[in-house]
Amino acid sequence: MPRDASELARRLARDAEAVCRHYLSKGRRQGRYWTVGDVRNTPGRSMFVRLSGPDSGPGAAGRWTDAASAEHGDLLDVIRESCGLGEFREVAEEARRFLALPRAEPTAAPRPPVPQGSPEAARRLWAISKPIVGTLAETYLRSRGITTTHHGGALRFHPRCYYRPDEHAPTETWPAMIAAVTDVNGAITGVHRTWLAPDGLGKAPIDTPRRAMGDLLGHAVRFGVADDVIAAGEGIETVLSLRYALPAMPMAAALSASHLAALQFPPALRRLYIARDADAAGDAAVATLAERAQAAGVEALVFSPQLEDHNEDLQAFGLGAVRAALRIQLAPEDADRFMRRRMVRTG
């Protein structure tokens, strides 16, 4: 059996999902990640463990990040914290014990060539979707008070997108708004689906009308080309409401509070506006992301809504009121830059 820490960590990483199922049993698999509340096996979704990846670098299997606390580490840390162990000797002994356990033999059934939930499946769904103009996705956004001219090509529509409540339920089809999730270089790593009601005037009457698939951690739905200034928030509707008010400012929707906290920064970024959702998770995400920005030499400022989020503000008070509220929250040079430029229309 391996004795040094690096070799133990490598051995554990080869069977990362089994480690997670054993020591982080209150979590679950989502695509290429295991999600759980924290490294101490608390229920939740803010911690992400990479289940597959290259042998080295930030995407290595077994590496984990807690978006809420900014903690990170490897699977030896998982064993230490989840078991409450203090000495490395105890951690190493537990790791060796786990590695000595028998493993179930893999089934003979071949794996599908494109696993559901993979980046490849996400790109395939994006490719077969169509522009949103004249579709129920456009109807849905307009029902939320949002014009559809500022999404920068990041949104599409699929008239019969598969939805399965759980692995034991039959597959259904619903119309859906499809959003491309991309990395800082613009490469598609996943998609987000918002299933819609048949008339488009709301979300579909199903348990989970929003789901993402693919490689999500650090990535986002991006509106406009990232430059030295961007705005980032959680939901697509929230960020599109800001984009409606500030159409010249590049923006990113991270899709959840935990993903917002883990957002990757474009190389040229010098100022980041964080759209805060008015709840505890939103406040925690803002604090973590602002701290990360400061450490990276990026100035972080906050867009705060009057209600729960900026889409609620848009629907309640109108575009003019949202623009006025944002103006006083912008740095002076950004007010001149983004408030006075002509609205750029993209479809």
Wavefront OBJ file of the C-alpha trace (Angstrom):
o trace
v 0.000 0.000 0.000
v 1.191 3.566 -0.683
v 2.682 5.438 2.261
v 3.377 9.059 1.275
v 0.619 11.683 1.046
v 0.947 12.433 -2.676
v 0.689 8.768 -3.657
v -2.287 8.255 -1.328
v -4.033 11.266 -2.869
v -3.376 9.953 -6.400
v -4.741 6.512 -5.517
v -7.864 8.023 -3.984
v -8.373 10.292 -7.011
v -8.480 7.281 -9.321
v -11.672 6.233 -7.523
v -12.947 9.708 -6.610
v -16.636 8.907 -6.920
v -16.345 5.915 -4.574
v -14.512 8.113 -2.053
v -17.290 10.684 -2.243
v -20.058 8.119 -1.910
v -18.337 6.739 1.191
v -17.210 9.911 3.008
v -19.579 12.527 1.521
v -22.701 10.363 1.518
v -25.078 13.326 1.938
v -24.142 14.662 -1.488
v -24.826 13.457 -5.009
v -23.273 13.321 -8.446
v -23.962 16.171 -10.885
v -22.246 15.666 -14.222
v -18.489 15.451 -13.615
v -18.761 16.661 -10.015
v -19.896 15.418 -6.626
v -21.820 18.173 -4.824
v -22.385 18.406 -1.083
v -22.737 21.125 1.548
v -19.146 21.083 2.790
v -16.134 18.869 3.444
v -17.671 17.721 6.742
v -20.511 15.997 4.831
v -23.204 18.579 5.527
v -26.189 18.406 3.140
v -26.132 21.135 0.489
v -24.574 22.064 -2.856
v -21.815 24.603 -2.263
v -18.875 22.162 -2.370
v -17.777 20.587 -5.669
v -15.465 17.581 -6.001
v -14.061 16.906 -9.459
v -14.679 13.262 -10.367
v -12.673 13.173 -13.582
v -10.003 15.293 -15.194
v -6.343 15.441 -16.143
v -3.702 14.047 -13.828
v -2.497 17.482 -12.757
v -3.601 21.092 -12.691
v -6.699 22.806 -11.296
v -9.095 20.353 -12.939
v -7.517 17.195 -11.499
v -9.828 14.462 -10.239
v -10.256 14.534 -6.485
v -9.676 18.270 -6.133
v -12.513 20.125 -4.443
v -13.631 23.699 -3.799
v -16.240 25.024 -1.388
v -17.719 28.073 -3.105
v -19.298 29.318 0.126
v -16.162 29.256 2.291
v -13.406 29.341 -0.391
v -11.877 26.205 1.214
v -10.231 23.735 -1.175
v -8.137 20.616 -1.054
v -7.864 16.982 -2.058
v -9.464 13.715 -0.973
v -7.129 13.293 1.992
v -8.649 16.516 3.346
v -12.096 15.023 2.755
v -11.193 11.984 4.835
v -9.664 14.120 7.596
v -12.597 16.506 7.927
v -15.466 14.083 7.363
v -14.030 11.618 9.901
v -12.884 14.285 12.383
v -9.280 13.085 12.369
v -6.443 15.215 13.716
v -3.117 13.504 12.955
v -1.917 12.720 9.435
v -1.073 9.233 10.654
v -4.781 8.651 11.367
v -5.778 10.108 7.979
v -3.261 7.883 6.173
v -4.433 4.789 8.031
v -8.063 5.518 7.134
v -7.117 6.139 3.495
v -5.214 2.848 3.317
v -8.157 1.063 4.912
v -10.491 2.505 2.291
v -8.153 1.614 -0.582
v -8.017 -1.976 0.684
v -11.804 -2.363 0.544
v -13.123 -4.572 -2.277
v -14.659 -2.738 -5.226
v -17.699 -3.847 -7.162
v -16.761 -5.196 -10.551
v -17.826 -2.939 -13.415
v -20.864 -4.121 -15.335
v -20.426 -5.574 -18.766
v -22.937 -3.170 -20.318
v -21.199 -0.622 -22.572
v -21.389 3.018 -21.588
v -23.319 5.306 -23.940
v -21.000 7.185 -26.316
v -22.252 10.578 -25.074
v -23.240 10.440 -21.379
v -26.270 12.517 -20.452
v -25.144 15.574 -18.528
v -21.718 15.694 -20.202
v -20.331 18.766 -21.973
v -20.660 16.833 -25.243
v -24.380 16.252 -24.643
v -24.763 19.915 -23.717
v -23.117 21.049 -26.943
v -25.320 18.682 -28.923
v -28.470 20.167 -27.342
v -27.216 23.673 -28.094
v -26.542 22.761 -31.714
v -30.077 21.470 -32.340
v -31.768 24.447 -30.652
v -32.786 27.537 -32.618
v -32.730 31.346 -32.192
v -35.296 32.674 -29.739
v -36.893 35.325 -31.973
v -40.606 34.597 -32.334
v -40.501 31.639 -29.935
v -41.972 30.896 -26.511
v -38.582 31.793 -24.998
v -39.044 35.334 -26.257
v -42.595 35.330 -24.871
v -41.288 34.156 -21.507
v -38.625 36.850 -21.240
v -41.065 39.585 -22.238
v -43.429 38.328 -19.531
v -40.578 39.021 -17.092
v -40.204 42.557 -18.432
v -37.045 41.769 -20.410
v -36.397 42.703 -24.020
v -34.734 39.935 -26.037
v -32.310 42.167 -27.964
v -29.396 42.098 -25.512
v -28.667 38.416 -24.933
v -25.726 38.451 -27.336
v -26.569 35.079 -28.870
v -26.297 33.241 -25.541
v -29.919 32.032 -25.610
v -31.747 29.602 -27.879
v -35.043 27.711 -27.875
v -35.987 24.051 -28.141
v -39.679 23.225 -28.679
v -39.542 19.670 -27.224
v -36.727 19.438 -24.699
v -36.561 16.237 -22.663
v -37.381 16.420 -18.954
v -37.205 13.501 -16.542
v -38.302 14.140 -12.929
v -36.018 11.358 -11.635
v -34.338 8.179 -12.847
v -37.479 6.100 -12.222
v -39.970 8.425 -13.945
v -40.882 8.480 -17.641
v -39.374 11.143 -19.888
v -41.528 14.168 -20.720
v -41.060 16.908 -23.326
v -41.588 20.618 -22.725
v -40.573 23.762 -24.588
v -37.398 25.189 -23.107
v -35.148 28.225 -23.171
v -31.572 26.985 -23.646
v -28.626 29.059 -22.401
v -25.009 28.389 -23.342
v -22.587 28.037 -20.411
v -19.087 29.066 -21.503
v -15.600 29.455 -20.082
v -13.676 32.754 -20.140
v -12.512 31.975 -23.693
v -16.059 31.502 -24.987
v -15.944 27.717 -25.339
v -19.245 25.994 -24.514
v -18.870 23.765 -21.444
v -22.558 23.205 -20.646
v -26.103 24.465 -21.058
v -28.865 25.630 -18.756
v -32.465 24.669 -19.480
v -35.552 26.598 -18.357
v -38.624 24.543 -19.206
v -41.577 26.730 -20.137
v -45.354 26.613 -19.906
v -47.098 25.819 -23.216
v -48.078 29.484 -23.636
v -44.636 30.775 -22.628
v -46.077 32.972 -19.867
v -44.117 31.313 -17.089
v -42.103 28.228 -16.276
v -43.455 24.721 -16.845
v -45.544 23.237 -13.988
v -42.897 20.660 -13.052
v -40.825 20.066 -9.907
v -37.526 21.419 -11.223
v -38.135 23.700 -14.218
v -34.488 24.826 -14.221
v -31.557 22.464 -14.676
v -27.997 22.763 -15.909
v -25.831 20.125 -17.529
v -22.160 19.877 -18.440
v -19.057 21.377 -16.867
v -20.309 24.319 -14.787
v -17.859 25.193 -12.012
v -16.288 28.600 -12.651
v -18.220 29.084 -15.897
v -21.310 31.155 -16.724
v -23.910 32.211 -19.273
v -22.204 35.257 -20.797
v -23.888 38.253 -22.418
v -21.413 40.316 -24.435
v -17.650 39.922 -24.755
v -15.783 40.204 -21.446
v -13.470 43.200 -21.159
v -11.946 45.163 -18.272
v -15.358 45.679 -16.627
v -18.114 43.092 -16.239
v -21.184 42.495 -14.079
v -22.008 39.050 -12.691
v -25.041 37.649 -10.908
v -26.883 34.429 -10.209
v -29.958 33.982 -12.396
v -30.366 34.514 -16.127
v -33.400 36.774 -15.632
v -31.592 38.833 -12.995
v -28.571 39.436 -15.196
v -30.663 40.084 -18.314
v -32.575 42.743 -16.357
v -29.263 44.487 -15.674
v -28.228 43.999 -19.296
v -31.501 45.627 -20.399
v -30.577 48.672 -18.286
v -26.855 48.656 -19.212
v -26.725 47.016 -22.669
v -23.106 48.012 -23.343
v -21.729 46.299 -20.221
v -20.635 42.651 -20.584
v -22.345 40.407 -18.041
v -22.341 36.831 -16.767
v -25.028 34.700 -15.094
v -23.419 32.040 -12.902
v -26.784 30.220 -12.354
v -26.579 29.844 -8.555
v -25.075 31.488 -5.479
v -22.437 28.773 -5.095
v -21.398 29.024 -8.742
v -21.286 32.817 -8.529
v -18.825 32.567 -5.653
v -16.582 30.330 -7.809
v -16.755 32.405 -11.026
v -13.565 32.552 -13.091
v -12.230 36.021 -13.917
v -11.379 37.113 -17.485
v -7.651 37.925 -17.803
v -8.201 41.641 -18.534
v -10.708 42.225 -15.724
v -10.037 45.196 -13.453
v -13.512 45.971 -12.060
v -16.301 43.520 -11.216
v -19.886 44.482 -10.383
v -21.627 41.765 -8.390
v -25.438 41.663 -8.631
v -26.616 40.714 -5.157
v -29.706 38.608 -4.530
v -31.255 39.750 -1.245
v -30.982 36.521 0.734
v -28.424 34.783 2.950
v -26.979 32.688 0.100
v -26.660 35.787 -2.074
v -24.845 37.714 0.664
v -22.422 34.822 1.212
v -21.709 34.554 -2.525
v -21.034 38.296 -2.777
v -18.640 38.176 0.171
v -16.696 35.207 -1.205
v -16.511 36.534 -4.764
v -15.483 40.009 -3.590
v -12.712 38.495 -1.465
v -11.461 36.438 -4.401
v -11.568 39.513 -6.654
v -9.553 41.561 -4.181
v -6.944 38.802 -3.965
v -6.696 38.858 -7.768
v -6.241 42.637 -7.876
v -9.768 43.261 -9.192
v -11.975 45.976 -7.706
v -15.369 44.593 -6.643
v -18.501 46.735 -6.378
v -22.047 45.561 -5.616
v -25.352 46.177 -7.420
v -28.033 45.918 -4.734
v -31.739 45.574 -5.637
v -34.582 47.260 -3.800
v -36.593 44.025 -3.714
v -35.352 40.434 -3.830
v -33.448 40.730 -7.118
v -33.097 43.041 -10.102
v -35.743 41.290 -12.159
v -38.288 41.934 -9.411
v -37.182 45.572 -9.465
v -37.625 45.732 -13.248
v -41.129 44.277 -13.114
v -42.196 46.391 -10.136
v -40.622 49.763 -10.952
v -39.771 49.749 -14.665
v -36.610 50.237 -16.713
v -36.159 53.923 -15.892
v -36.135 53.294 -12.154
v -33.670 50.417 -12.486
v -31.318 52.572 -14.581
v -31.530 55.394 -12.055
v -30.754 53.030 -9.174
v -27.782 51.540 -11.034
v -26.360 54.938 -11.993
v -25.614 55.833 -8.376
v -23.997 52.430 -7.791
v -21.593 52.727 -10.745
v -18.072 54.099 -10.487
v -18.148 57.611 -12.037
v -16.086 56.618 -15.086
v -18.379 53.649 -15.700
v -21.482 55.825 -15.453
v -20.042 57.963 -18.264
v -18.976 54.911 -20.224
v -22.037 52.678 -19.947
v -24.922 55.085 -19.395
v -24.219 57.423 -22.301
v -23.312 54.961 -25.041
v -25.983 54.076 -27.565
v -27.774 50.821 -26.908
v -26.135 48.033 -28.921
v -28.694 45.648 -30.350
v -27.730 42.036 -30.808
v -30.006 39.140 -31.653
l 1 2 3 4 5 6 7 8 9 10 11 12 13 14 15 16 17 18 19 20 21 22 23 24 25 26 27 28 29 30 31 32 33 34 35 36 37 38 39 40 41 42 43 44 45 46 47 48 49 50 51 52 53 54 55 56 57 58 59 60 61 62 63 64 65 66 67 68 69 70 71 72 73 74 75 76 77 78 79 80 81 82 83 84 85 86 87 88 89 90 91 92 93 94 95 96 97 98 99 100 101 102 103 104 105 106 107 108 109 110 111 112 113 114 115 116 117 118 119 120 121 122 123 124 125 126 127 128 129 130 131 132 133 134 135 136 137 138 139 140 141 142 143 144 145 146 147 148 149 150 151 152 153 154 155 156 157 158 159 160 161 162 163 164 165 166 167 168 169 170 171 172 173 174 175 176 177 178 179 180 181 182 183 184 185 186 187 188 189 190 191 192 193 194 195 196 197 198 199 200 201 202 203 204 205 206 207 208 209 210 211 212 213 214 215 216 217 218 219 220 221 222 223 224 225 226 227 228 229 230 231 232 233 234 235 236 237 238 239 240 241 242 243 244 245 246 247 248 249 250 251 252 253 254 255 256 257 258 259 260 261 262 263 264 265 266 267 268 269 270 271 272 273 274 275 276 277 278 279 280 281 282 283 284 285 286 287 288 289 290 291 292 293 294 295 296 297 298 299 300 301 302 303 304 305 306 307 308 309 310 311 312 313 314 315 316 317 318 319 320 321 322 323 324 325 326 327 328 329 330 331 332 333 334 335 336 337 338 339 340 341 342 343 344 345 346 347
